[in-house]
């Protein structure tokens, strides 16, 4: 009886891990990639909204915001643990660089010097190559906002110049996710940083994106060829 009572006392004293609003467990994002620890960081605002980010690829994992009826809904697609992100070859929620989108034939010329990049999308270099910033470990510092930093070294994926990057995630009180990009370089280079979240505004898993309608109020757009390379205005 004494042993049983001791076991019950210990179990009651254990602190159970609390899930995020979206149902994620921080412990499921604890691992190691490139010799650095991975983690899940949670931002909250005064209205109860929540954004979760992991420092592996600087990925936006979930965004819980109220729908038109006030029900909290996750409006971005993501995985439930770090293992699924590491094993995936996709860009779910990730920070993209050094150059978002495609570079034709994986080559560009700068100051009469031709640079050759990895070809990971047919003949083109897509999103900085297969080991772009989406597959890198970012150093994280969280106070109120989340600050992620990464040093992309000269020659990484064929790009010139050491690029020192800082990305700041914020969750505002009007339920907007803000992403601020800053970068400095010690050599002339090309840079096009972005985020690659997939949004599901219905909040219903498995729903078809073709059921949603988007309007972009623009005077012009850039047409592309069959391999998605811009062909001019």
N, CA, C and O of each residue as an XYZ file, in Angstrom:
932
protein
N       0.833     -1.211      0.000
C       0.000      0.000      0.000
C       0.861      1.253      0.000
O       0.557      2.230     -0.684
N       1.933      1.213      0.770
C       2.812      2.380      0.864
C       3.455      2.677     -0.488
O       3.597      3.834     -0.883
N       3.849      1.587     -1.202
C       4.467      1.767     -2.525
C       3.462      2.367     -3.493
O       3.801      3.272     -4.257
N       2.221      1.870     -3.470
C       1.186      2.387     -4.356
C       0.903      3.857     -4.069
O       0.741      4.649     -4.997
N       0.842      4.227     -2.793
C       0.588      5.609     -2.421
C       1.712      6.520     -2.903
O       1.469      7.644     -3.342
N       2.963      6.015     -2.814
C       4.099      6.802     -3.280
C       4.008      7.030     -4.783
O       4.268      8.135     -5.260
N       3.637      5.976     -5.544
C       3.497      6.090     -6.996
C       2.421      7.101     -7.369
O       2.609      7.900     -8.286
N       1.313      7.068     -6.673
C       0.229      8.007     -6.944
C       0.679      9.434     -6.662
O       0.356     10.360     -7.406
N       1.434      9.598     -5.569
C       1.908     10.924     -5.195
C       2.859     11.479     -6.254
O       2.789     12.660     -6.594
N       3.745     10.632     -6.773
C       4.689     11.065     -7.794
C       3.981     11.442     -9.083
O       4.319     12.435     -9.728
N       2.974     10.620     -9.455
C       2.260     10.898    -10.699
C       1.474     12.192    -10.604
O       1.347     12.921    -11.587
N       0.950     12.477     -9.427
C       0.198     13.722     -9.261
C       1.122     14.932     -9.304
O       0.727     16.028     -9.701
N       2.380     14.699     -8.877
C       3.317     15.806     -8.840
C       3.927     16.133    -10.188
O       4.505     17.207    -10.356
N       3.812     15.230    -11.155
C       4.370     15.467    -12.475
C       3.586     16.564    -13.193
O       2.355     16.593    -13.161
N       4.320     17.456    -13.834
C       3.681     18.540    -14.572
C       3.457     18.099    -16.010
O       4.416     17.830    -16.733
N       2.234     18.024    -16.421
C       1.905     17.589    -17.775
C       2.166     18.727    -18.748
O       1.892     19.892    -18.459
N       2.705     18.363    -19.916
C       2.982     19.359    -20.943
C       1.684     19.894    -21.526
O       0.763     19.134    -21.823
N       1.624     21.202    -21.685
C       0.426     21.831    -22.225
C       0.571     22.024    -23.726
O       1.598     22.519    -24.191
N      -0.435     21.642    -24.480
C      -0.410     21.795    -25.927
C      -0.633     23.254    -26.310
O      -1.222     24.021    -25.549
N      -0.164     23.625    -27.485
C      -0.464     24.950    -28.002
C      -1.942     25.011    -28.395
O      -2.640     23.997    -28.383
N      -2.397     26.194    -28.736
C      -3.794     26.365    -29.134
C      -4.150     25.506    -30.344
O      -5.288     25.060    -30.490
N      -3.162     25.281    -31.207
C      -3.380     24.467    -32.405
C      -3.186     22.978    -32.140
O      -3.325     22.164    -33.053
N      -2.866     22.614    -30.902
C      -2.730     21.209    -30.543
C      -1.317     20.665    -30.663
O      -1.110     19.462    -30.506
N      -0.334     21.526    -30.940
C       1.049     21.087    -31.058
C       1.686     20.923    -29.677
O       1.339     21.621    -28.724
N       2.631     19.974    -29.596
C       3.399     19.779    -28.375
C       4.828     20.243    -28.638
O       5.463     19.806    -29.597
N       5.326     21.127    -27.783
C       6.690     21.629    -27.965
C       7.716     20.490    -27.958
O       8.723     20.552    -28.662
N       7.456     19.462    -27.167
C       8.400     18.344    -27.068
C       8.562     17.614    -28.397
O       9.598     16.996    -28.639
N       7.548     17.679    -29.262
C       7.620     17.026    -30.566
C       8.528     17.775    -31.548
O       8.794     17.297    -32.651
N       8.994     18.948    -31.132
C       9.881     19.738    -31.986
C      11.288     19.844    -31.398
O      12.110     20.638    -31.856
N      11.545     19.039    -30.388
C      12.870     19.021    -29.773
C      13.711     17.935    -30.428
O      13.431     16.745    -30.286
N      14.743     18.359    -31.147
C      15.636     17.429    -31.815
C      16.942     18.157    -32.085
O      17.250     19.158    -31.438
N      17.707     17.652    -33.043
C      18.967     18.290    -33.411
C      19.172     18.142    -34.913
O      19.048     17.047    -35.462
N      19.487     19.251    -35.569
C      19.783     19.256    -37.004
C      21.046     20.088    -37.207
O      21.172     21.175    -36.642
N      21.971     19.588    -38.004
C      23.231     20.282    -38.246
C      23.971     20.593    -36.940
O      24.692     21.586    -36.845
N      23.781     19.730    -35.938
C      24.453     19.925    -34.657
C      23.847     21.007    -33.786
O      24.429     21.379    -32.767
N      22.671     21.524    -34.176
C      22.016     22.574    -33.406
C      20.635     22.109    -32.946
O      19.969     21.357    -33.657
N      20.196     22.555    -31.752
C      18.903     22.114    -31.239
C      17.733     22.786    -31.961
O      17.755     23.988    -32.227
N      16.723     21.993    -32.267
C      15.488     22.524    -32.839
C      14.473     22.761    -31.721
O      14.531     22.127    -30.667
N      13.552     23.677    -31.968
C      12.535     23.993    -30.956
C      11.318     24.588    -31.641
O      11.361     24.952    -32.816
N      10.228     24.679    -30.880
C       9.009     25.343    -31.337
C       8.804     26.590    -30.494
O       8.836     26.530    -29.265
N       8.591     27.724    -31.159
C       8.407     29.005    -30.484
C       6.968     29.473    -30.707
O       6.419     29.330    -31.799
N       6.372     30.029    -29.663
C       4.956     30.402    -29.700
C       4.800     31.902    -29.474
O       5.299     32.452    -28.492
N       4.098     32.553    -30.402
C       3.741     33.962    -30.260
C       2.245     34.060    -29.980
O       1.447     33.346    -30.589
N       1.865     34.945    -29.057
C       0.457     35.162    -28.756
C       0.181     36.658    -28.694
O       1.075     37.452    -28.402
N      -1.064     37.035    -28.971
C      -1.426     38.447    -28.843
C      -2.535     38.618    -27.805
O      -2.991     37.650    -27.197
N      -2.954     39.861    -27.616
C      -3.943     40.164    -26.576
C      -5.327     39.590    -26.877
O      -6.162     39.477    -25.980
N      -5.571     39.228    -28.142
C      -6.881     38.702    -28.517
C      -6.939     37.178    -28.492
O      -7.961     36.583    -28.832
N      -5.836     36.553    -28.087
C      -5.835     35.098    -27.978
C      -5.381     34.359    -29.210
O      -5.383     33.128    -29.223
N      -4.982     35.090    -30.271
C      -4.460     34.434    -31.465
C      -3.072     33.878    -31.173
O      -2.433     34.254    -30.191
N      -2.620     32.986    -32.033
C      -1.359     32.295    -31.770
C      -0.656     31.948    -33.079
O      -1.291     31.550    -34.056
N       0.657     32.105    -33.081
C       1.480     31.673    -34.214
C       2.626     30.836    -33.675
O       3.257     31.210    -32.687
N       2.901     29.705    -34.314
C       3.981     28.811    -33.895
C       5.018     28.727    -35.003
O       4.682     28.575    -36.177
N       6.285     28.827    -34.612
C       7.393     28.823    -35.572
C       8.481     27.894    -35.053
O       8.736     27.843    -33.850
N       9.122     27.161    -35.954
C      10.291     26.378    -35.588
C      11.528     26.995    -36.226
O      11.456     27.576    -37.309
N      12.664     26.864    -35.543
C      13.896     27.434    -36.082
C      14.540     26.547    -37.138
O      15.554     26.932    -37.720
N      13.980     25.368    -37.401
C      14.438     24.582    -38.549
C      13.786     25.152    -39.809
O      12.593     24.963    -40.046
N      14.575     25.841    -40.596
C      14.040     26.478    -41.797
C      13.250     27.740    -41.516
O      12.682     28.334    -42.433
N      13.205     28.165    -40.231
C      12.418     29.350    -39.889
C      10.961     29.199    -40.275
O      10.340     30.147    -40.756
N      10.414     28.017    -40.067
C       9.101     27.663    -40.624
C       7.934     28.101    -39.737
O       7.940     27.920    -38.520
N       6.942     28.681    -40.395
C       5.675     29.013    -39.753
C       4.843     27.738    -39.723
O       4.400     27.257    -40.766
N       4.628     27.187    -38.521
C       4.013     25.869    -38.377
C       2.493     25.952    -38.284
O       1.787     25.133    -38.872
N       1.988     26.944    -37.544
C       0.542     27.102    -37.412
C       0.212     28.553    -37.099
O       1.015     29.276    -36.508
N      -0.986     28.967    -37.508
C      -1.499     30.301    -37.198
C      -2.969     30.153    -36.808
O      -3.822     29.857    -37.644
N      -3.241     30.362    -35.534
C      -4.611     30.251    -35.039
C      -5.226     31.641    -34.915
O      -4.778     32.459    -34.110
N      -6.250     31.898    -35.714
C      -6.953     33.181    -35.696
C      -8.457     32.921    -35.744
O      -8.879     31.862    -36.208
N      -9.272     33.862    -35.275
C     -10.719     33.631    -35.280
C     -11.319     33.733    -36.683
O     -10.950     34.607    -37.467
N     -12.252     32.820    -36.985
C     -12.977     32.930    -38.248
C     -14.113     33.943    -38.090
O     -14.185     34.636    -37.075
N     -14.991     34.034    -39.075
C     -16.043     35.049    -39.041
C     -17.025     34.853    -37.890
O     -17.753     35.773    -37.519
N     -17.036     33.631    -37.325
C     -17.912     33.356    -36.185
C     -17.170     33.397    -34.850
O     -17.736     33.093    -33.800
N     -15.875     33.783    -34.911
C     -15.088     33.880    -33.692
C     -14.419     32.588    -33.261
O     -13.764     32.548    -32.220
N     -14.573     31.526    -34.053
C     -13.948     30.244    -33.712
C     -12.484     30.262    -34.138
O     -12.172     30.594    -35.282
N     -11.577     29.902    -33.210
C     -10.162     29.866    -33.529
C      -9.866     28.753    -34.531
O     -10.261     27.603    -34.341
N      -9.160     29.122    -35.604
C      -8.932     28.212    -36.719
C      -7.487     28.305    -37.190
O      -6.932     29.400    -37.275
N      -6.882     27.178    -37.493
C      -5.522     27.149    -38.034
C      -5.600     27.369    -39.547
O      -6.203     26.570    -40.263
N      -4.993     28.446    -40.026
C      -5.156     28.819    -41.438
C      -3.905     28.568    -42.274
O      -3.864     28.976    -43.435
N      -2.881     27.910    -41.723
C      -1.737     27.507    -42.539
C      -1.520     26.004    -42.408
O      -1.814     25.408    -41.371
N      -1.008     25.407    -43.465
C      -0.720     23.979    -43.437
C       0.638     23.743    -42.789
O       1.569     24.527    -42.972
N       0.742     22.659    -42.033
C       2.000     22.342    -41.377
C       1.982     20.935    -40.824
O       0.953     20.258    -40.832
N       3.138     20.505    -40.344
C       3.280     19.177    -39.760
C       3.212     19.256    -38.234
O       3.284     20.335    -37.645
N       3.070     18.077    -37.609
C       2.896     18.014    -36.159
C       4.201     17.821    -35.394
O       4.215     17.935    -34.168
N       5.303     17.531    -36.099
C       6.562     17.303    -35.397
C       7.740     17.617    -36.300
O       7.590     17.715    -37.517
N       8.907     17.773    -35.705
C      10.091     18.189    -36.452
C      10.550     17.113    -37.421
O      11.088     17.429    -38.482
N      10.345     15.842    -37.072
C      10.760     14.757    -37.945
C      10.104     14.824    -39.310
O      10.746     14.560    -40.326
N       8.825     15.177    -39.336
C       8.113     15.267    -40.612
C       8.667     16.399    -41.475
O       8.723     16.275    -42.699
N       9.072     17.492    -40.849
C       9.665     18.596    -41.614
C      11.021     18.195    -42.182
O      11.320     18.484    -43.341
N      11.835     17.536    -41.380
C      13.174     17.148    -41.827
C      13.084     16.144    -42.982
O      13.882     16.199    -43.918
N      12.123     15.240    -42.912
C      11.988     14.208    -43.936
C      11.311     14.723    -45.201
O      11.424     14.100    -46.256
N      10.612     15.849    -45.109
C       9.894     16.385    -46.262
C      10.851     17.134    -47.175
O      11.792     17.773    -46.706
N      10.609     17.053    -48.484
C      11.401     17.834    -49.430
C      10.651     19.101    -49.860
O      11.035     19.763    -50.824
N       9.592     19.424    -49.139
C       8.797     20.608    -49.465
C       9.260     21.831    -48.698
O      10.203     21.773    -47.909
N       8.575     22.943    -48.946
C       8.944     24.221    -48.337
C       7.892     24.715    -47.354
O       7.786     25.919    -47.117
N       7.109     23.797    -46.777
C       6.016     24.174    -45.885
C       6.420     25.248    -44.878
O       7.222     24.994    -43.979
N       5.862     26.445    -45.033
C       6.019     27.512    -44.049
C       7.404     28.096    -43.923
O       7.643     28.909    -43.030
N       8.336     27.708    -44.798
C       9.745     28.015    -44.579
C      10.152     29.402    -45.065
O       9.481     30.022    -45.890
N      11.286     29.867    -44.518
C      11.968     31.032    -45.054
C      12.761     30.584    -46.280
O      13.416     29.542    -46.261
N      12.695     31.377    -47.339
C      13.271     30.990    -48.627
C      14.424     31.916    -48.993
O      14.329     33.132    -48.831
N      15.511     31.335    -49.486
C      16.652     32.110    -49.943
C      17.770     31.181    -50.410
O      17.623     29.974    -50.220
N      18.805     31.608    -50.966
C      19.093     33.034    -51.043
C      18.200     33.732    -52.051
O      18.039     34.951    -51.987
N      17.619     32.995    -52.972
C      16.808     33.651    -53.994
C      15.514     32.874    -54.202
O      15.520     31.764    -54.734
N      14.389     33.482    -53.769
C      13.086     32.869    -53.952
C      12.698     32.828    -55.424
O      13.017     33.740    -56.186
N      12.013     31.774    -55.810
C      11.580     31.499    -57.175
C      12.724     30.905    -57.993
O      13.720     30.444    -57.435
N      12.577     30.921    -59.302
C      13.493     30.192    -60.181
C      14.527     31.106    -60.825
O      14.230     32.231    -61.228
N      15.750     30.589    -60.909
C      16.795     31.248    -61.683
C      17.051     30.384    -62.911
O      17.433     29.219    -62.800
N      16.836     30.969    -64.071
C      16.860     30.242    -65.339
C      18.187     29.505    -65.552
O      19.266     30.096    -65.486
N      18.074     28.203    -65.807
C      19.220     27.340    -66.097
C      20.232     27.284    -64.937
O      21.348     26.796    -65.112
N      19.845     27.776    -63.774
C      20.738     27.732    -62.626
C      21.993     28.558    -62.799
O      23.045     28.221    -62.255
N      21.887     29.652    -63.564
C      23.055     30.500    -63.796
C      22.648     31.967    -63.815
O      21.554     32.314    -64.258
N      23.541     32.822    -63.328
C      23.355     34.259    -63.490
C      24.724     34.910    -63.602
O      25.725     34.355    -63.150
N      24.760     36.091    -64.209
C      26.007     36.827    -64.396
C      25.947     38.138    -63.640
O      24.971     38.880    -63.740
N      27.001     38.419    -62.878
C      27.083     39.639    -62.081
C      28.483     40.221    -62.251
O      29.481     39.572    -61.939
N      28.538     41.455    -62.750
C      29.832     42.106    -63.015
C      30.732     41.227    -63.877
O      31.921     41.057    -63.605
N      30.121     40.673    -64.929
C      30.834     39.858    -65.926
C      31.338     38.521    -65.385
O      32.111     37.838    -66.057
N      30.917     38.143    -64.194
C      31.270     36.837    -63.638
C      30.031     35.953    -63.650
O      28.982     36.345    -63.137
N      30.144     34.760    -64.234
C      29.010     33.833    -64.267
C      29.056     32.898    -63.066
O      30.086     32.289    -62.775
N      27.926     32.794    -62.374
C      27.815     31.923    -61.205
C      26.890     30.756    -61.545
O      25.841     30.942    -62.161
N      27.286     29.566    -61.140
C      26.523     28.349    -61.405
C      25.907     27.841    -60.106
O      26.590     27.708    -59.090
N      24.614     27.561    -60.154
C      23.843     27.168    -58.977
C      23.297     25.750    -59.141
O      23.281     25.226    -60.255
N      22.852     25.124    -58.058
C      22.238     23.792    -58.178
C      20.954     23.848    -59.008
O      20.169     24.788    -58.881
N      20.749     22.859    -59.841
C      19.526     22.756    -60.648
C      18.603     21.737    -59.982
O      18.814     20.529    -60.095
N      17.587     22.231    -59.295
C      16.690     21.347    -58.546
C      15.241     21.454    -58.994
O      14.343     20.936    -58.330
N      15.011     22.127    -60.125
C      13.654     22.243    -60.671
C      13.776     22.184    -62.190
O      13.748     23.206    -62.876
N      13.912     20.961    -62.694
C      14.277     20.810    -64.090
C      15.680     21.364    -64.285
O      16.617     20.959    -63.597
N      15.819     22.292    -65.223
C      17.131     22.906    -65.470
C      17.352     24.149    -64.616
O      18.398     24.790    -64.722
N      16.383     24.501    -63.772
C      16.443     25.770    -63.042
C      16.833     25.573    -61.570
O      16.714     24.478    -61.019
N      17.294     26.648    -60.963
C      17.544     26.667    -59.521
C      16.321     27.268    -58.842
O      15.964     28.417    -59.101
N      15.684     26.494    -57.978
C      14.454     26.929    -57.315
C      14.696     27.171    -55.832
O      15.200     26.298    -55.125
N      14.332     28.365    -55.366
C      14.375     28.703    -53.934
C      15.748     28.467    -53.300
O      15.848     27.996    -52.167
N      16.802     28.802    -54.048
C      18.144     28.673    -53.484
C      18.730     27.284    -53.546
O      19.800     27.041    -52.988
N      18.045     26.354    -54.221
C      18.552     24.993    -54.342
C      17.999     24.060    -53.287
O      17.269     24.497    -52.397
N      18.336     22.768    -53.372
C      17.764     21.769    -52.454
C      18.158     21.980    -50.999
O      17.463     21.508    -50.099
N      19.262     22.683    -50.754
C      19.689     22.974    -49.381
C      19.633     24.483    -49.125
O      20.535     25.065    -48.523
N      18.544     25.097    -49.601
C      18.339     26.518    -49.367
C      18.027     26.797    -47.908
O      18.159     25.917    -47.057
N      17.615     28.018    -47.626
C      17.404     28.423    -46.231
C      16.282     27.651    -45.562
O      16.210     27.601    -44.335
N      15.400     27.043    -46.359
C      14.320     26.222    -45.801
C      14.851     24.971    -45.101
O      14.156     24.373    -44.280
N      16.083     24.577    -45.428
C      16.664     23.364    -44.855
C      17.807     23.678    -43.898
O      18.589     22.791    -43.554
N      17.911     24.918    -43.471
C      18.997     25.340    -42.595
C      18.499     25.614    -41.178
O      17.321     25.891    -40.955
N      19.416     25.530    -40.245
C      19.092     25.867    -38.858
C      19.327     27.358    -38.619
O      20.391     27.890    -38.934
N      18.333     28.011    -38.066
C      18.408     29.430    -37.732
C      18.597     29.578    -36.223
O      18.017     28.826    -35.440
N      19.404     30.545    -35.829
C      19.542     30.866    -34.420
C      18.347     31.712    -33.992
O      17.968     32.655    -34.687
N      17.762     31.379    -32.862
C      16.514     32.019    -32.425
C      16.698     32.760    -31.111
O      17.420     32.319    -30.217
N      16.021     33.904    -31.021
C      15.977     34.683    -29.778
C      14.579     35.258    -29.646
O      14.124     35.999    -30.517
N      13.895     34.920    -28.556
C      12.515     35.378    -28.364
C      12.388     36.215    -27.110
O      12.729     35.775    -26.012
N      11.898     37.414    -27.286
C      11.457     38.256    -26.181
C       9.947     38.358    -26.317
O       9.223     37.491    -25.829
N       9.463     39.407    -26.975
C       8.058     39.433    -27.371
C       7.923     38.862    -28.779
O       7.115     37.966    -29.026
N       8.731     39.398    -29.700
C       8.759     38.870    -31.062
C       9.776     37.726    -31.112
O      10.455     37.436    -30.127
N       9.865     37.088    -32.277
C      10.848     36.028    -32.483
C      11.847     36.501    -33.529
O      11.477     36.829    -34.657
N      13.117     36.533    -33.140
C      14.182     36.968    -34.040
C      15.007     35.755    -34.455
O      15.545     35.038    -33.612
N      15.099     35.534    -35.774
C      15.875     34.433    -36.323
C      17.045     34.999    -37.120
O      16.877     35.950    -37.883
N      18.221     34.421    -36.945
C      19.399     34.890    -37.673
C      20.111     33.707    -38.323
O      20.090     32.582    -37.825
N      20.747     34.012    -39.467
C      21.488     32.979    -40.193
C      22.570     33.649    -41.025
O      22.330     34.674    -41.664
N      23.763     33.062    -41.014
C      24.853     33.540    -41.853
C      25.011     32.591    -43.022
O      25.419     31.442    -42.859
N      24.681     33.089    -44.205
C      24.860     32.328    -45.442
C      26.241     32.670    -45.984
O      26.475     33.794    -46.428
N      27.149     31.712    -45.950
C      28.543     31.996    -46.258
C      28.787     32.155    -47.759
O      28.057     31.617    -48.591
N      29.820     32.899    -48.066
C      30.245     33.126    -49.446
C      30.443     31.779    -50.151
O      31.187     30.921    -49.676
N      29.768     31.610    -51.285
C      29.884     30.370    -52.041
C      28.839     29.332    -51.712
O      28.741     28.322    -52.409
N      28.048     29.549    -50.663
C      26.984     28.588    -50.326
C      26.000     28.490    -51.488
O      25.440     29.494    -51.927
N      25.797     27.265    -51.982
C      24.920     26.995    -53.128
C      25.342     27.787    -54.373
O      24.547     27.979    -55.293
N      26.590     28.240    -54.391
C      27.095     28.948    -55.554
C      26.917     30.450    -55.542
O      27.370     31.128    -56.464
N      26.263     30.993    -54.515
C      26.000     32.433    -54.456
C      27.200     33.175    -53.865
O      27.837     32.678    -52.937
N      27.509     34.353    -54.393
C      28.654     35.112    -53.885
C      28.307     35.928    -52.637
O      27.168     36.359    -52.456
N      29.310     36.130    -51.784
C      29.155     37.029    -50.650
C      28.636     36.360    -49.387
O      27.750     35.507    -49.436
N      29.209     36.766    -48.248
C      28.648     36.378    -46.953
C      27.397     37.218    -46.713
O      27.460     38.447    -46.701
N      26.264     36.550    -46.521
C      24.991     37.246    -46.315
C      24.533     37.019    -44.881
O      24.211     35.895    -44.497
N      24.506     38.079    -44.100
C      24.100     38.021    -42.694
C      22.628     38.426    -42.614
O      22.279     39.570    -42.906
N      21.774     37.494    -42.221
C      20.319     37.675    -42.332
C      19.669     37.709    -40.954
O      20.037     36.946    -40.062
N      18.707     38.594    -40.795
C      17.856     38.626    -39.602
C      16.401     38.703    -40.045
O      16.019     39.578    -40.823
N      15.599     37.779    -39.540
C      14.160     37.751    -39.836
C      13.412     37.850    -38.518
O      13.696     37.107    -37.578
N      12.454     38.770    -38.450
C      11.673     38.968    -37.229
C      10.209     38.633    -37.481
O       9.553     39.234    -38.331
N       9.711     37.657    -36.719
C       8.291     37.290    -36.763
C       7.553     38.052    -35.658
O       8.012     38.102    -34.517
N       6.420     38.637    -36.002
C       5.561     39.283    -35.014
C       4.120     38.823    -35.211
O       3.718     38.440    -36.310
N       3.356     38.867    -34.131
C       1.913     38.614    -34.195
C       1.234     39.838    -33.613
O       1.282     40.065    -32.404
N       0.607     40.624    -34.463
C       0.032     41.893    -34.022
C      -1.325     41.670    -33.358
O      -1.915     40.595    -33.460
N      -1.804     42.707    -32.677
C      -3.084     42.595    -31.989
C      -4.286     42.665    -32.930
O      -5.426     42.499    -32.496
N      -4.032     42.912    -34.231
C      -5.123     42.786    -35.196
C      -5.009     41.465    -35.961
O      -5.524     41.323    -37.070
N      -4.315     40.497    -35.336
C      -4.224     39.111    -35.828
C      -3.475     38.980    -37.151
O      -3.792     38.113    -37.966
N      -2.490     39.832    -37.362
C      -1.663     39.733    -38.563
C      -0.290     39.186    -38.185
O       0.280     39.561    -37.160
N       0.231     38.298    -39.024
C       1.591     37.814    -38.849
C       2.513     38.705    -39.677
O       2.375     38.801    -40.897
N       3.451     39.349    -38.998
C       4.413     40.201    -39.686
C       5.751     39.488    -39.809
O       6.210     38.840    -38.869
N       6.379     39.616    -40.993
C       7.701     39.023    -41.214
C       8.598     40.115    -41.779
O       8.371     40.596    -42.889
N       9.608     40.504    -41.025
C      10.531     41.564    -41.435
C      11.876     40.940    -41.772
O      12.453     40.199    -40.975
N      12.368     41.255    -42.975
C      13.637     40.700    -43.441
C      14.709     41.792    -43.464
O      14.473     42.899    -43.949
N      15.886     41.466    -42.934
C      17.037     42.355    -43.020
C      18.249     41.520    -43.419
O      18.411     40.392    -42.954
N      19.105     42.081    -44.289
C      20.296     41.345    -44.696
C      21.404     42.306    -45.091
O      21.150     43.349    -45.694
N      22.635     41.944    -44.747
C      23.806     42.697    -45.171
C      24.784     41.731    -45.818
O      24.822     40.551    -45.469
N      25.575     42.231    -46.761
C      26.521     41.386    -47.476
C      27.859     42.096    -47.607
O      27.922     43.325    -47.581
N      28.931     41.318    -47.748
C      30.251     41.904    -47.920
C      30.723     41.842    -49.379
O      31.872     42.159    -49.685
N      29.815     41.428    -50.268
C      30.141     41.340    -51.685
C      28.845     41.495    -52.487
O      27.776     41.089    -52.031
N      28.946     42.076    -53.666
C      27.756     42.222    -54.498
C      27.170     40.839    -54.782
O      27.889     39.913    -55.157
N      25.850     40.714    -54.597
C      25.192     39.419    -54.749
C      23.749     39.625    -55.195
O      23.332     40.757    -55.437
N      22.985     38.542    -55.305
C      21.550     38.616    -55.568
C      20.824     38.074    -54.348
O      21.252     37.083    -53.755
N      19.729     38.720    -53.973
C      18.964     38.315    -52.788
C      17.479     38.482    -53.076
O      17.061     39.500    -53.628
N      16.685     37.488    -52.704
C      15.230     37.584    -52.813
C      14.632     36.697    -51.728
O      14.325     35.529    -51.968
N      14.470     37.263    -50.532
C      13.996     36.504    -49.380
C      12.475     36.527    -49.313
O      11.846     37.538    -49.625
N      11.892     35.409    -48.905
C      10.438     35.365    -48.761
C      10.056     34.227    -47.814
O      10.917     33.520    -47.292
N       8.759     34.066    -47.606
C       8.208     32.973    -46.807
C       7.326     32.115    -47.699
O       6.681     32.616    -48.620
N       7.303     30.813    -47.416
C       6.608     29.881    -48.319
C       5.484     29.144    -47.590
O       5.405     27.917    -47.657
N       4.621     29.876    -46.897
C       3.487     29.241    -46.236
C       2.392     28.884    -47.237
O       2.183     29.574    -48.234
N       1.709     27.796    -46.942
C       0.521     27.402    -47.693
C      -0.690     27.722    -46.823
O      -0.834     27.174    -45.729
N      -1.550     28.597    -47.301
C      -2.694     29.017    -46.507
C      -3.935     28.199    -46.861
O      -4.194     27.904    -48.028
N      -4.682     27.846    -45.843
C      -5.978     27.191    -46.002
C      -6.980     28.020    -45.203
O      -7.235     27.753    -44.029
N      -7.541     29.028    -45.864
C      -8.378     29.988    -45.153
C      -9.694     29.396    -44.668
O     -10.368     29.989    -43.826
N     -10.067     28.228    -45.195
C     -11.280     27.582    -44.692
C     -11.037     26.969    -43.322
O     -11.970     26.789    -42.540
N      -9.775     26.649    -43.035
C      -9.458     26.008    -41.762
C      -9.889     24.562    -41.687
O      -9.799     23.945    -40.626
N     -10.358     24.005    -42.794
C     -10.845     22.621    -42.824
C      -9.794     21.738    -43.488
O      -9.530     21.898    -44.680
N      -9.187     20.810    -42.748
C      -8.182     19.926    -43.349
C      -8.764     19.131    -44.512
O      -9.879     18.617    -44.427
N      -8.003     19.034    -45.596
C      -8.456     18.266    -46.745
C      -9.372     19.017    -47.691
O      -9.797     18.465    -48.706
N      -9.685     20.273    -47.375
C     -10.559     21.036    -48.264
C      -9.812     21.421    -49.537
O      -8.582     21.472    -49.547
N     -10.552     21.690    -50.607
C      -9.971     21.973    -51.917
C      -9.741     23.467    -52.071
O     -10.647     24.269    -51.843
N      -8.528     23.840    -52.456
C      -8.215     25.255    -52.644
C      -9.050     25.871    -53.758
O      -9.243     27.086    -53.794
N      -9.547     25.031    -54.674
C     -10.357     25.548    -55.775
C     -11.719     26.054    -55.297
O     -12.450     26.689    -56.057
N     -12.057     25.771    -54.038
C     -13.292     26.304    -53.461
C     -13.104     27.727    -52.938
O     -14.059     28.374    -52.506
N     -11.842     28.211    -52.983
C     -11.541     29.551    -52.482
C     -11.193     30.470    -53.644
O     -10.620     30.036    -54.644
N     -11.541     31.732    -53.503
C     -11.349     32.707    -54.564
C     -10.484     33.853    -54.057
O     -10.742     34.401    -52.985
N      -9.462     34.216    -54.819
C      -8.602     35.323    -54.449
C      -8.623     36.364    -55.564
O      -8.631     36.018    -56.745
N      -8.631     37.641    -55.180
C      -8.543     38.715    -56.152
C      -7.314     39.552    -55.831
O      -7.134     39.989    -54.694
N      -6.467     39.777    -56.833
C      -5.282     40.608    -56.677
C      -5.487     41.882    -57.483
O      -5.602     41.849    -58.708
N      -5.532     42.993    -56.780
C      -5.818     44.278    -57.416
C      -4.531     44.843    -58.014
O      -3.879     45.697    -57.413
N      -4.174     44.358    -59.204
C      -2.938     44.769    -59.861
C      -3.230     45.210    -61.291
O      -4.117     44.674    -61.957
N      -2.465     46.197    -61.745
C      -2.618     46.671    -63.124
C      -1.935     45.752    -64.124
O      -2.354     45.664    -65.278
N      -0.882     45.066    -63.682
C      -0.124     44.196    -64.578
C       0.277     42.917    -63.862
O       0.250     42.852    -62.633
N       0.644     41.910    -64.624
C       1.227     40.703    -64.073
C       2.320     40.243    -65.026
O       2.352     40.639    -66.191
N       3.216     39.402    -64.518
C       4.327     38.916    -65.327
C       4.019     37.519    -65.830
O       3.932     36.592    -65.025
N       3.849     37.333    -67.146
C       3.576     35.994    -67.693
C       4.820     35.118    -67.610
O       5.942     35.620    -67.556
N       4.612     33.808    -67.601
C       5.713     32.839    -67.506
C       5.599     31.831    -68.629
O       4.543     31.671    -69.242
N       6.726     31.143    -68.893
C       6.696     30.094    -69.902
C       6.274     28.777    -69.273
O       5.833     28.757    -68.124
N       6.399     27.679    -70.004
C       5.915     26.386    -69.523
C       6.715     25.850    -68.339
O       6.262     24.942    -67.642
N       7.920     26.417    -68.108
C       8.729     26.003    -66.947
C       8.683     27.042    -65.839
O       9.481     26.986    -64.903
N       7.753     27.996    -65.935
C       7.494     29.029    -64.919
C       8.600     30.090    -64.824
O       8.772     30.719    -63.780
N       9.341     30.282    -65.912
C      10.314     31.344    -65.980
C       9.652     32.579    -66.578
O       9.041     32.473    -67.641
N       9.748     33.763    -65.932
C       9.140     34.987    -66.479
C       9.648     35.289    -67.884
O      10.831     35.126    -68.183
N       8.734     35.730    -68.733
C       9.093     36.020    -70.131
C       8.957     37.511    -70.439
O       9.094     37.910    -71.595
N       8.694     38.334    -69.437
C       8.564     39.772    -69.654
C       7.184     40.261    -69.296
O       6.307     39.469    -68.948
N       6.985     41.567    -69.379
C       5.701     42.181    -69.024
C       4.822     42.317    -70.256
O       3.699     42.813    -70.161
